[in-house]
Amino acid sequence: MISNIFEINCININIIDWDNKKKNLLKLLDNYPEESKEFFHTNKHLPRSGLLPEFCEMFDPEVIQMQKETKMRVHIKDVWTVTYKENEFHNPHNHGHLGFNGVLYLDYIREEHSPTYFVCPFPNAMDDKSMMCSSDVYEGQILAVPAFLTHYTSPNKSKKPKRILAFDFNLVP
């Protein structure tokens, strides 16, 4: 019998009243433009001091749901957006060794956009090969993973931009 000793937990939350929240969020994000980086567009390194409290207020029901699921308080530290235009992508990266990284799929067409790919932090014990998996998500969903989990996106092959809202948070007992 083969069984697992370790597993990597993630949090999956569906956004309540997604259509209305998306309209309000897009209106809010007009105040926080993105800049072009080497392989994608983001506002991560631009001033966005008002975005965090607005996000927390808008998505309070989802944060409460995350707290119920984890039985811990959620402390959101930072919020930003990333847009992947045609042929843009994100290199493998992580968000440090403590806490979680959440992704809200804002403009995401499953049939056209590449998902987020995750790299297991340890190899397969049977063949020593790296293990990877893709996220099975859709627009209007939050997926949160441990900050240490390396992840990336493949180049966007669609003419339609893929846009996500990312946030880092800690779980506090």
C-alpha positions as CSV (number, residue, x, y, z in Angstrom):
1,M,0.0,0.0,0.0
2,I,1.3,3.5,-0.9
3,S,0.0,6.5,0.9
4,N,1.0,10.1,1.4
5,I,2.7,11.5,4.5
6,F,2.6,15.1,3.4
7,E,0.2,17.2,1.4
8,I,-0.1,20.8,0.4
9,N,-3.3,22.6,1.4
10,C,-4.9,25.2,-0.7
11,I,-8.0,27.4,-0.2
12,N,-10.6,27.6,-2.9
13,I,-13.4,30.2,-2.6
14,N,-16.2,31.1,-5.0
15,I,-16.9,34.9,-5.1
16,I,-20.4,35.7,-3.9
17,D,-22.3,38.0,-6.4
18,W,-19.4,37.8,-8.8
19,D,-21.0,39.9,-11.7
20,N,-21.6,42.9,-9.5
21,K,-18.3,42.6,-7.6
22,K,-16.4,42.4,-10.9
23,K,-18.0,45.6,-12.2
24,N,-17.2,47.4,-8.9
25,L,-13.7,46.0,-8.8
26,L,-12.9,47.0,-12.4
27,K,-14.1,50.5,-11.6
28,L,-11.9,50.6,-8.5
29,L,-8.9,49.3,-10.5
30,D,-9.2,52.2,-12.9
31,N,-7.5,54.2,-10.1
32,Y,-4.5,51.8,-10.0
33,P,-3.0,51.6,-13.5
34,E,-0.4,48.9,-14.3
35,E,3.0,49.4,-15.8
36,S,4.8,47.2,-18.3
37,K,7.4,44.8,-16.8
38,E,9.6,42.5,-18.7
39,F,7.0,39.8,-19.4
40,F,3.7,41.2,-18.0
41,H,1.9,44.3,-16.7
42,T,1.4,45.0,-13.0
43,N,0.8,47.7,-10.4
44,K,2.8,45.8,-7.8
45,H,5.6,48.4,-7.7
46,L,3.3,51.5,-8.0
47,P,1.5,53.4,-5.2
48,R,-1.8,51.7,-4.4
49,S,-2.4,52.6,-0.8
50,G,-6.2,52.7,-1.1
51,L,-6.5,49.4,-2.9
52,L,-6.0,47.2,0.2
53,P,-8.8,48.6,2.4
54,E,-11.2,48.7,-0.6
55,F,-10.4,45.1,-1.5
56,C,-10.9,44.0,2.1
57,E,-14.3,45.7,2.3
58,M,-15.5,44.5,-1.1
59,F,-14.5,40.9,-0.4
60,D,-15.3,40.7,3.3
61,P,-17.8,37.8,2.9
62,E,-15.1,35.7,1.1
63,V,-12.5,36.6,3.8
64,I,-15.0,35.5,6.4
65,Q,-15.5,32.2,4.5
66,M,-11.8,31.7,4.4
67,Q,-11.6,32.3,8.2
68,K,-14.4,29.7,8.8
69,E,-12.7,27.2,6.5
70,T,-9.3,27.6,8.2
71,K,-10.5,28.4,11.8
72,M,-8.0,31.3,11.8
73,R,-8.1,35.0,11.2
74,V,-7.0,36.2,7.7
75,H,-4.6,39.2,7.7
76,I,-4.2,40.5,4.2
77,K,-0.9,42.3,3.7
78,D,-0.8,43.4,0.1
79,V,-3.0,43.5,-3.0
80,W,-2.0,44.1,-6.7
81,T,-3.0,43.2,-10.2
82,V,-1.2,41.5,-13.1
83,T,-2.3,41.5,-16.7
84,Y,-0.9,39.1,-19.3
85,K,-1.4,40.4,-22.9
86,E,-0.8,38.2,-25.9
87,N,2.5,36.2,-25.5
88,E,3.1,37.6,-21.9
89,F,3.8,35.2,-19.0
90,H,5.2,35.0,-15.5
91,N,8.5,33.2,-14.7
92,P,8.5,30.6,-11.9
93,H,8.4,32.4,-8.6
94,N,7.1,32.2,-5.0
95,H,6.0,34.8,-2.4
96,G,8.5,33.9,0.4
97,H,8.4,31.2,3.1
98,L,5.5,32.5,5.4
99,G,1.9,32.9,4.7
100,F,-0.3,32.4,1.7
101,N,-0.7,34.0,-1.8
102,G,-4.2,34.4,-3.1
103,V,-5.2,34.8,-6.7
104,L,-8.6,36.1,-7.9
105,Y,-9.2,35.3,-11.5
106,L,-10.6,38.5,-12.8
107,D,-10.5,38.2,-16.6
108,Y,-10.0,34.5,-17.3
109,I,-11.4,32.4,-20.1
110,R,-10.6,28.8,-19.4
111,E,-10.7,27.8,-23.1
112,E,-8.3,30.5,-24.1
113,H,-6.0,31.4,-21.2
114,S,-3.3,29.3,-19.6
115,P,-3.9,28.3,-15.9
116,T,-1.5,28.9,-13.1
117,Y,1.0,26.0,-12.8
118,F,2.4,24.9,-9.5
119,V,5.7,23.1,-8.8
120,C,5.8,20.6,-5.9
121,P,8.6,21.6,-3.5
122,F,9.9,18.0,-3.3
123,P,10.4,15.4,-6.1
124,N,8.5,12.2,-6.6
125,A,10.0,9.7,-4.3
126,M,9.5,6.8,-6.8
127,D,11.3,8.3,-9.8
128,D,13.0,11.6,-8.5
129,K,11.2,13.7,-11.1
130,S,9.7,17.1,-10.4
131,M,6.0,17.2,-10.0
132,M,3.8,19.9,-11.3
133,C,0.1,20.5,-11.6
134,S,-2.2,23.2,-13.0
135,S,-5.0,25.0,-11.3
136,D,-8.5,24.1,-12.1
137,V,-10.1,27.5,-11.7
138,Y,-12.5,29.8,-13.4
139,E,-13.2,33.5,-13.4
140,G,-14.7,34.7,-10.1
141,Q,-12.8,32.3,-8.0
142,I,-10.1,32.8,-5.4
143,L,-7.3,30.2,-5.2
144,A,-4.9,30.6,-2.3
145,V,-1.7,28.5,-1.8
146,P,1.2,28.6,0.6
147,A,3.5,31.5,-0.2
148,F,6.5,29.1,-0.6
149,L,4.8,27.2,-3.5
150,T,6.6,28.0,-6.8
151,H,4.1,28.9,-9.5
152,Y,4.1,30.4,-13.0
153,T,2.0,31.0,-16.1
154,S,2.7,30.0,-19.7
155,P,2.6,32.6,-22.4
156,N,-0.9,33.9,-23.1
157,K,-1.8,32.7,-26.6
158,S,-5.1,34.6,-26.6
159,K,-5.6,38.1,-28.1
160,K,-7.7,38.7,-25.0
161,P,-5.8,39.8,-21.9
162,K,-5.8,37.5,-18.9
163,R,-6.0,39.5,-15.7
164,I,-5.7,38.5,-12.0
165,L,-5.8,40.2,-8.7
166,A,-3.2,38.8,-6.3
167,F,-2.9,39.2,-2.6
168,D,-0.5,38.0,0.1
169,F,-1.9,37.1,3.6
170,N,-1.2,35.4,6.8
171,L,-3.4,33.1,8.9
172,V,-3.4,34.2,12.5
173,P,-4.6,31.9,15.3
